Amino acid sequence: MKNVLLLKAGEAAASVRLSVGDYDRWFLQTLGLSGYRFDIVAAHQGAKLPTDISGYDAVMMTGSPLSVTRLEPWMERAAELMVGAEERGIPVLGVCFGHQLLAHAYGGRVVRNPQGREIGTVEVRLTEHGRADPLFQGLSETIAVQATHEDIVPEPPAGAVVLAGNTNTAVQALAFRPHTRGVQFHPEVQPAAMQALIQARAERLEAEATARGVPPGERVPRLLSAIAPTPAGRQILVNFLERFP
């Protein structure tokens, strides 16, 4: 049984939570509970973080509607915990917001994506380093994943290596340190959750698309019709939990 500390960095919209649950539930459902025990800490609500993490086999951080570009004290505390875990040899995985917070912690930048929001089922391509990294073991060079984000890490911070990218976001995955990884996309998100996320943001998505010259009423149906299963997501999470010391 592996003990996993899951840092919750925010919560989904009410309509999303009602239909498919919240961020922490997605991780548990995608991974399953066989062989794993999760301690979920609502870091974004100011919950007290563990002072002793030596009993954990891994630390993970969820996504969030909040932004690292607007830092709050709880974010700095969570970043300090994740950096401390790496120093103790405990594997760390940051997802979306968690990926961005790790970039900040290691001296990198987080900015609003000039190409606009990326959302839906997308493809990312592994770099040479990504193909050799245990996080992506057993996967093809190009993989389908679920994504939803407006902020990005524009370039790797010092000491980090890019593992994956695509035309929207060049830095889709990073190896920050020997035991620490970040992914901009959402390996925990299943198609039903992606559908709920798109539907909850439909009005905003259409407005963004119209502002970029897309005919009204086209973007949301196109995004919904393109949602596809992404089995690589679960494999990435399992690889993290099973292939990192």
Contacts in CASP RR format, 6 or more apart in sequence:
PFRMAT RR
TARGET T0000
AUTHOR 0000-0000-0000
METHOD contacts of the structure
MODEL  1
MKNVLLLKAGEAAASVRLSVGDYDRWFLQTLGLSGYRFDIVAAHQGAKLP
TDISGYDAVMMTGSPLSVTRLEPWMERAAELMVGAEERGIPVLGVCFGHQ
LLAHAYGGRVVRNPQGREIGTVEVRLTEHGRADPLFQGLSETIAVQATHE
DIVPEPPAGAVVLAGNTNTAVQALAFRPHTRGVQFHPEVQPAAMQALIQA
RAERLEAEATARGVPPGERVPRLLSAIAPTPAGRQILVNFLERFP
1 35 0 8 1.000
1 36 0 8 1.000
1 37 0 8 1.000
2 35 0 8 1.000
2 36 0 8 1.000
2 37 0 8 1.000
2 57 0 8 1.000
2 58 0 8 1.000
2 241 0 8 1.000
3 37 0 8 1.000
3 39 0 8 1.000
3 55 0 8 1.000
3 56 0 8 1.000
3 57 0 8 1.000
3 58 0 8 1.000
4 36 0 8 1.000
4 37 0 8 1.000
4 38 0 8 1.000
4 39 0 8 1.000
4 56 0 8 1.000
4 57 0 8 1.000
4 58 0 8 1.000
4 59 0 8 1.000
4 60 0 8 1.000
4 241 0 8 1.000
5 38 0 8 1.000
5 39 0 8 1.000
5 41 0 8 1.000
5 50 0 8 1.000
5 53 0 8 1.000
5 56 0 8 1.000
5 58 0 8 1.000
5 59 0 8 1.000
5 60 0 8 1.000
6 24 0 8 1.000
6 27 0 8 1.000
6 38 0 8 1.000
6 39 0 8 1.000
6 40 0 8 1.000
6 41 0 8 1.000
6 60 0 8 1.000
6 61 0 8 1.000
6 62 0 8 1.000
7 41 0 8 1.000
7 43 0 8 1.000
7 49 0 8 1.000
7 59 0 8 1.000
7 60 0 8 1.000
7 61 0 8 1.000
7 62 0 8 1.000
7 78 0 8 1.000
7 81 0 8 1.000
7 82 0 8 1.000
8 22 0 8 1.000
8 23 0 8 1.000
8 24 0 8 1.000
8 40 0 8 1.000
8 41 0 8 1.000
8 42 0 8 1.000
8 43 0 8 1.000
8 44 0 8 1.000
8 62 0 8 1.000
9 23 0 8 1.000
9 43 0 8 1.000
9 44 0 8 1.000
9 61 0 8 1.000
9 62 0 8 1.000
9 63 0 8 1.000
9 64 0 8 1.000
9 66 0 8 1.000
9 78 0 8 1.000
9 97 0 8 1.000
9 98 0 8 1.000
9 101 0 8 1.000
10 23 0 8 1.000
10 42 0 8 1.000
10 44 0 8 1.000
10 62 0 8 1.000
10 63 0 8 1.000
10 64 0 8 1.000
10 65 0 8 1.000
10 66 0 8 1.000
10 97 0 8 1.000
11 17 0 8 1.000
11 22 0 8 1.000
11 23 0 8 1.000
11 44 0 8 1.000
11 65 0 8 1.000
12 21 0 8 1.000
12 22 0 8 1.000
12 23 0 8 1.000
12 65 0 8 1.000
12 196 0 8 1.000
12 197 0 8 1.000
12 200 0 8 1.000
13 65 0 8 1.000
13 200 0 8 1.000
13 201 0 8 1.000
15 196 0 8 1.000
15 199 0 8 1.000
15 200 0 8 1.000
16 22 0 8 1.000
16 193 0 8 1.000
16 196 0 8 1.000
16 197 0 8 1.000
16 200 0 8 1.000
19 192 0 8 1.000
19 196 0 8 1.000
20 26 0 8 1.000
20 190 0 8 1.000
20 192 0 8 1.000
20 193 0 8 1.000
20 196 0 8 1.000
21 193 0 8 1.000
23 62 0 8 1.000
23 63 0 8 1.000
23 64 0 8 1.000
23 188 0 8 1.000
24 38 0 8 1.000
24 40 0 8 1.000
24 62 0 8 1.000
26 186 0 8 1.000
26 188 0 8 1.000
26 189 0 8 1.000
26 190 0 8 1.000
26 193 0 8 1.000
27 38 0 8 1.000
27 60 0 8 1.000
27 62 0 8 1.000
27 188 0 8 1.000
27 237 0 8 1.000
28 38 0 8 1.000
29 190 0 8 1.000
30 187 0 8 1.000
30 188 0 8 1.000
30 189 0 8 1.000
30 190 0 8 1.000
30 233 0 8 1.000
30 234 0 8 1.000
30 237 0 8 1.000
31 188 0 8 1.000
31 234 0 8 1.000
31 237 0 8 1.000
31 238 0 8 1.000
31 241 0 8 1.000
36 241 0 8 1.000
39 50 0 8 1.000
39 56 0 8 1.000
41 47 0 8 1.000
41 48 0 8 1.000
41 49 0 8 1.000
41 50 0 8 1.000
43 49 0 8 1.000
43 61 0 8 1.000
43 74 0 8 1.000
43 77 0 8 1.000
43 78 0 8 1.000
44 64 0 8 1.000
44 66 0 8 1.000
44 74 0 8 1.000
45 74 0 8 1.000
46 74 0 8 1.000
49 77 0 8 1.000
49 78 0 8 1.000
49 81 0 8 1.000
50 56 0 8 1.000
50 81 0 8 1.000
53 59 0 8 1.000
53 81 0 8 1.000
53 84 0 8 1.000
53 85 0 8 1.000
53 88 0 8 1.000
53 90 0 8 1.000
54 88 0 8 1.000
56 85 0 8 1.000
56 90 0 8 1.000
57 90 0 8 1.000
57 91 0 8 1.000
57 241 0 8 1.000
58 90 0 8 1.000
58 91 0 8 1.000
58 92 0 8 1.000
58 93 0 8 1.000
58 240 0 8 1.000
58 241 0 8 1.000
58 244 0 8 1.000
59 81 0 8 1.000
59 82 0 8 1.000
59 85 0 8 1.000
59 90 0 8 1.000
59 91 0 8 1.000
59 92 0 8 1.000
59 93 0 8 1.000
60 92 0 8 1.000
60 93 0 8 1.000
60 94 0 8 1.000
60 95 0 8 1.000
60 240 0 8 1.000
61 78 0 8 1.000
61 82 0 8 1.000
61 92 0 8 1.000
61 93 0 8 1.000
61 94 0 8 1.000
61 95 0 8 1.000
61 97 0 8 1.000
61 98 0 8 1.000
61 101 0 8 1.000
61 102 0 8 1.000
62 95 0 8 1.000
62 96 0 8 1.000
62 97 0 8 1.000
62 98 0 8 1.000
62 188 0 8 1.000
63 95 0 8 1.000
63 96 0 8 1.000
63 97 0 8 1.000
63 98 0 8 1.000
63 186 0 8 1.000
64 96 0 8 1.000
64 97 0 8 1.000
64 98 0 8 1.000
66 72 0 8 1.000
66 75 0 8 1.000
66 97 0 8 1.000
67 97 0 8 1.000
67 110 0 8 1.000
67 150 0 8 1.000
67 151 0 8 1.000
68 75 0 8 1.000
68 97 0 8 1.000
68 100 0 8 1.000
68 101 0 8 1.000
68 103 0 8 1.000
68 104 0 8 1.000
68 110 0 8 1.000
68 151 0 8 1.000
69 110 0 8 1.000
69 111 0 8 1.000
69 112 0 8 1.000
69 151 0 8 1.000
71 104 0 8 1.000
75 101 0 8 1.000
75 104 0 8 1.000
78 101 0 8 1.000
79 101 0 8 1.000
79 102 0 8 1.000
79 104 0 8 1.000
79 105 0 8 1.000
80 105 0 8 1.000
82 92 0 8 1.000
82 94 0 8 1.000
82 101 0 8 1.000
82 102 0 8 1.000
82 105 0 8 1.000
82 180 0 8 1.000
83 105 0 8 1.000
83 106 0 8 1.000
84 90 0 8 1.000
85 91 0 8 1.000
85 92 0 8 1.000
85 179 0 8 1.000
85 180 0 8 1.000
86 92 0 8 1.000
86 176 0 8 1.000
86 177 0 8 1.000
86 178 0 8 1.000
86 179 0 8 1.000
86 180 0 8 1.000
89 178 0 8 1.000
89 179 0 8 1.000
89 245 0 8 1.000
90 179 0 8 1.000
91 179 0 8 1.000
91 180 0 8 1.000
91 181 0 8 1.000
91 240 0 8 1.000
91 241 0 8 1.000
91 244 0 8 1.000
91 245 0 8 1.000
92 102 0 8 1.000
92 176 0 8 1.000
92 179 0 8 1.000
92 180 0 8 1.000
92 181 0 8 1.000
93 180 0 8 1.000
93 181 0 8 1.000
93 182 0 8 1.000
93 183 0 8 1.000
93 237 0 8 1.000
93 240 0 8 1.000
94 101 0 8 1.000
94 102 0 8 1.000
94 181 0 8 1.000
94 182 0 8 1.000
94 183 0 8 1.000
95 182 0 8 1.000
95 183 0 8 1.000
95 186 0 8 1.000
95 187 0 8 1.000
95 188 0 8 1.000
96 148 0 8 1.000
96 149 0 8 1.000
96 183 0 8 1.000
96 184 0 8 1.000
96 185 0 8 1.000
96 186 0 8 1.000
97 151 0 8 1.000
98 182 0 8 1.000
99 153 0 8 1.000
99 173 0 8 1.000
99 174 0 8 1.000
99 182 0 8 1.000
99 183 0 8 1.000
99 184 0 8 1.000
100 110 0 8 1.000
100 151 0 8 1.000
100 152 0 8 1.000
100 153 0 8 1.000
100 184 0 8 1.000
102 174 0 8 1.000
102 176 0 8 1.000
102 180 0 8 1.000
102 182 0 8 1.000
103 109 0 8 1.000
103 110 0 8 1.000
103 153 0 8 1.000
103 156 0 8 1.000
103 157 0 8 1.000
103 160 0 8 1.000
103 174 0 8 1.000
103 176 0 8 1.000
104 110 0 8 1.000
106 157 0 8 1.000
106 158 0 8 1.000
106 159 0 8 1.000
106 160 0 8 1.000
106 176 0 8 1.000
106 177 0 8 1.000
107 157 0 8 1.000
107 158 0 8 1.000
108 153 0 8 1.000
108 155 0 8 1.000
108 156 0 8 1.000
108 157 0 8 1.000
108 158 0 8 1.000
109 153 0 8 1.000
109 154 0 8 1.000
109 155 0 8 1.000
109 157 0 8 1.000
110 151 0 8 1.000
110 152 0 8 1.000
110 153 0 8 1.000
111 151 0 8 1.000
111 152 0 8 1.000
111 154 0 8 1.000
112 150 0 8 1.000
112 151 0 8 1.000
112 152 0 8 1.000
113 149 0 8 1.000
113 150 0 8 1.000
113 151 0 8 1.000
113 152 0 8 1.000
113 168 0 8 1.000
113 169 0 8 1.000
115 168 0 8 1.000
115 169 0 8 1.000
116 150 0 8 1.000
116 168 0 8 1.000
116 208 0 8 1.000
116 212 0 8 1.000
117 148 0 8 1.000
117 149 0 8 1.000
117 150 0 8 1.000
117 205 0 8 1.000
117 208 0 8 1.000
118 147 0 8 1.000
118 148 0 8 1.000
118 149 0 8 1.000
118 168 0 8 1.000
118 169 0 8 1.000
119 147 0 8 1.000
119 148 0 8 1.000
119 149 0 8 1.000
119 197 0 8 1.000
119 198 0 8 1.000
119 201 0 8 1.000
119 205 0 8 1.000
119 223 0 8 1.000
120 146 0 8 1.000
120 147 0 8 1.000
120 148 0 8 1.000
120 194 0 8 1.000
120 197 0 8 1.000
120 198 0 8 1.000
120 223 0 8 1.000
120 226 0 8 1.000
120 227 0 8 1.000
121 144 0 8 1.000
121 145 0 8 1.000
121 146 0 8 1.000
121 147 0 8 1.000
121 191 0 8 1.000
121 194 0 8 1.000
121 226 0 8 1.000
121 227 0 8 1.000
121 228 0 8 1.000
121 230 0 8 1.000
122 144 0 8 1.000
122 145 0 8 1.000
122 146 0 8 1.000
122 147 0 8 1.000
122 166 0 8 1.000
122 168 0 8 1.000
122 185 0 8 1.000
123 142 0 8 1.000
123 143 0 8 1.000
123 144 0 8 1.000
123 145 0 8 1.000
123 166 0 8 1.000
124 142 0 8 1.000
124 143 0 8 1.000
124 145 0 8 1.000
124 164 0 8 1.000
124 165 0 8 1.000
124 166 0 8 1.000
124 172 0 8 1.000
124 173 0 8 1.000
124 185 0 8 1.000
125 141 0 8 1.000
125 142 0 8 1.000
125 164 0 8 1.000
125 165 0 8 1.000
125 166 0 8 1.000
126 136 0 8 1.000
126 139 0 8 1.000
126 141 0 8 1.000
126 142 0 8 1.000
126 143 0 8 1.000
126 163 0 8 1.000
126 164 0 8 1.000
127 162 0 8 1.000
127 163 0 8 1.000
127 164 0 8 1.000
127 165 0 8 1.000
129 161 0 8 1.000
129 162 0 8 1.000
129 163 0 8 1.000
129 175 0 8 1.000
130 136 0 8 1.000
130 163 0 8 1.000
130 164 0 8 1.000
130 173 0 8 1.000
130 175 0 8 1.000
131 141 0 8 1.000
133 163 0 8 1.000
133 175 0 8 1.000
133 181 0 8 1.000
134 239 0 8 1.000
134 243 0 8 1.000
134 244 0 8 1.000
135 163 0 8 1.000
135 173 0 8 1.000
135 175 0 8 1.000
135 181 0 8 1.000
135 183 0 8 1.000
135 236 0 8 1.000
135 239 0 8 1.000
135 240 0 8 1.000
135 243 0 8 1.000
135 244 0 8 1.000
136 143 0 8 1.000
136 163 0 8 1.000
136 164 0 8 1.000
136 173 0 8 1.000
136 236 0 8 1.000
136 239 0 8 1.000
137 239 0 8 1.000
137 243 0 8 1.000
138 235 0 8 1.000
138 239 0 8 1.000
139 232 0 8 1.000
139 235 0 8 1.000
139 236 0 8 1.000
143 164 0 8 1.000
143 230 0 8 1.000
143 232 0 8 1.000
143 233 0 8 1.000
144 228 0 8 1.000
144 229 0 8 1.000
144 230 0 8 1.000
144 232 0 8 1.000
145 185 0 8 1.000
145 186 0 8 1.000
145 187 0 8 1.000
145 230 0 8 1.000
145 232 0 8 1.000
145 233 0 8 1.000
146 185 0 8 1.000
146 186 0 8 1.000
146 187 0 8 1.000
146 189 0 8 1.000
146 190 0 8 1.000
146 191 0 8 1.000
146 193 0 8 1.000
146 194 0 8 1.000
146 230 0 8 1.000
146 233 0 8 1.000
147 169 0 8 1.000
147 184 0 8 1.000
147 185 0 8 1.000
147 186 0 8 1.000
148 186 0 8 1.000
148 189 0 8 1.000
148 194 0 8 1.000
148 197 0 8 1.000
149 169 0 8 1.000
149 184 0 8 1.000
152 169 0 8 1.000
152 171 0 8 1.000
152 184 0 8 1.000
153 171 0 8 1.000
153 174 0 8 1.000
153 184 0 8 1.000
154 170 0 8 1.000
154 171 0 8 1.000
155 170 0 8 1.000
155 171 0 8 1.000
156 162 0 8 1.000
156 171 0 8 1.000
156 174 0 8 1.000
157 176 0 8 1.000
159 176 0 8 1.000
159 177 0 8 1.000
160 174 0 8 1.000
160 175 0 8 1.000
160 176 0 8 1.000
160 177 0 8 1.000
161 174 0 8 1.000
161 175 0 8 1.000
162 170 0 8 1.000
162 171 0 8 1.000
162 173 0 8 1.000
162 174 0 8 1.000
163 172 0 8 1.000
163 173 0 8 1.000
163 174 0 8 1.000
163 175 0 8 1.000
163 181 0 8 1.000
164 172 0 8 1.000
164 173 0 8 1.000
164 183 0 8 1.000
165 171 0 8 1.000
165 172 0 8 1.000
165 173 0 8 1.000
166 172 0 8 1.000
169 184 0 8 1.000
171 184 0 8 1.000
172 183 0 8 1.000
172 184 0 8 1.000
172 185 0 8 1.000
173 181 0 8 1.000
173 182 0 8 1.000
173 183 0 8 1.000
173 184 0 8 1.000
173 185 0 8 1.000
174 181 0 8 1.000
174 182 0 8 1.000
175 181 0 8 1.000
176 182 0 8 1.000
179 244 0 8 1.000
179 245 0 8 1.000
181 240 0 8 1.000
181 244 0 8 1.000
183 236 0 8 1.000
187 230 0 8 1.000
187 232 0 8 1.000
187 233 0 8 1.000
187 234 0 8 1.000
187 236 0 8 1.000
187 237 0 8 1.000
188 233 0 8 1.000
188 237 0 8 1.000
189 197 0 8 1.000
189 230 0 8 1.000
190 230 0 8 1.000
191 227 0 8 1.000
191 228 0 8 1.000
191 229 0 8 1.000
191 230 0 8 1.000
194 227 0 8 1.000
195 224 0 8 1.000
195 227 0 8 1.000
198 205 0 8 1.000
198 220 0 8 1.000
198 223 0 8 1.000
198 224 0 8 1.000
198 227 0 8 1.000
199 220 0 8 1.000
199 224 0 8 1.000
202 220 0 8 1.000
205 219 0 8 1.000
205 220 0 8 1.000
205 223 0 8 1.000
206 216 0 8 1.000
206 217 0 8 1.000
206 219 0 8 1.000
206 220 0 8 1.000
208 219 0 8 1.000
209 217 0 8 1.000
209 218 0 8 1.000
209 219 0 8 1.000
210 216 0 8 1.000
END
